[in-house]
Amino acid sequence: MTETTTSTQPPATESAQAATFDPERRATELAILDALRAVVDPEIGMNVVELALIKQILLGPDSTEIKMILTTPFCPYAGSMIAQVKEQVESVVEHDVKVTLLAERWDPRDAGLMW
């Protein structure tokens, strides 16, 4: 006796797969990361991308949000770095940019640094 199972899920279509990867969106994310390489942490001398301070890029139709962390909780350059991140991202996208600081602690190992 053979057992047959039927799936209630429709077969994956090409349009469903295309919705998971948007090349234009990815190109914008990469352009943002490239622009953010100009934002350097003055105490360490490395940019925010190399330091793995950028945690998330949320692209929306009318706004973009950058979620980031700092190398130290009370970084004296926080205001300047946030302003630079906002300015660099606005040079890529044509709408409002919000920069959100996360409470997550920075770990040098995320940037490949070992002291």
N, C-alpha and C positions, 0 to 999 in steps of 0.2 A: 504494500500500500504506500503510495507517495503522498507527501503532504505539500500543499501549495499555499503560499502566502501572497496576499495582494497588498500592495501599498496604496494608502489613501492620498499620498502626496503626488501632485502632478510632476511630470518629468521636468528636469531643469531645462529651461529654454535659454537661448542665446541672450535675450533681453534681460533675463534675471541675472545672468553672469555679468553682463555689461554694467548693470547697476551697482555691482560690488566694486568695480574698479573704474574710476573716472580719470582718464589720462590728463584732462585739462586741470582737474582739481589737484592731482598729484604734482603737476608741473608748477602750479601756484604754490603748493606747500614747499617744494624744493627751492623755488625762487625766494620765498620768505626766509627759509633757513640760510640761503646764500647771502641775503641782505643782512641777516642777523650776525653774520660773521664779522661785521664791522663794529659790533658792540663788544668792547673789551673790558674785562674786569681789571681796573687799574691796580689793584693790589697783587693780582696773580699774573697779569700780563697775557692772559689767554681769553679768547672770545667765548661768548655765552653758549655757543653751539658745541665747541670743543669741551667746555666744562660740564656739559650735559645739564645746563640750567633750564633749558626749554623743555617742558614736560609734555605739552599738548598744544596743538594748533587746531582751533575750531573755526572752520570757514563757513560762513553763512551768506545768504544772498545780499543782506544789507549791513552785515557787521562781521568782524573777525575778532576772536578772543584768543589771546596767547596766555597760557598758564605756565608760570615759571617759578623757580625757587632762587634763593640767594645762597652764596657760599657760607655766610654766617647770618644768624638771626637778626643781628643789629648792624648790618653792613652800612658803613657811613656813606657809601656811594649808591645806595638803593634808589633814591629819587632820580638821580642822574641816569642810572642804568635803565630804569623803567621808562623814562622819557625817551631814551635812545632806542629802546626796543619798539616803542609805539611809533616813533618817527620812521624807523627803518621799515617796519611792516607797512605803514601807510604809503611808503614809496613804491610798494608792490601792488597793493590792493586799492581799489577806488572807493572805499567806504570807511566807516568808523572802525577804529581798532580799540579794543579794551585789553589791558594787561592786568592779569590777576596773579597775585602772589600766593603761592601755596605754603602751608605750614610744614610741609615735608622738609626734612633735614638733608642737606647736601652730603654726599659721600664721594670723596675723591676717587674711589674705585670705579664709580660710574663713568668718569672721564678717562679711565685708564691710568690714573695717577697713583703712584705708590710712594709714600713717604716713610 
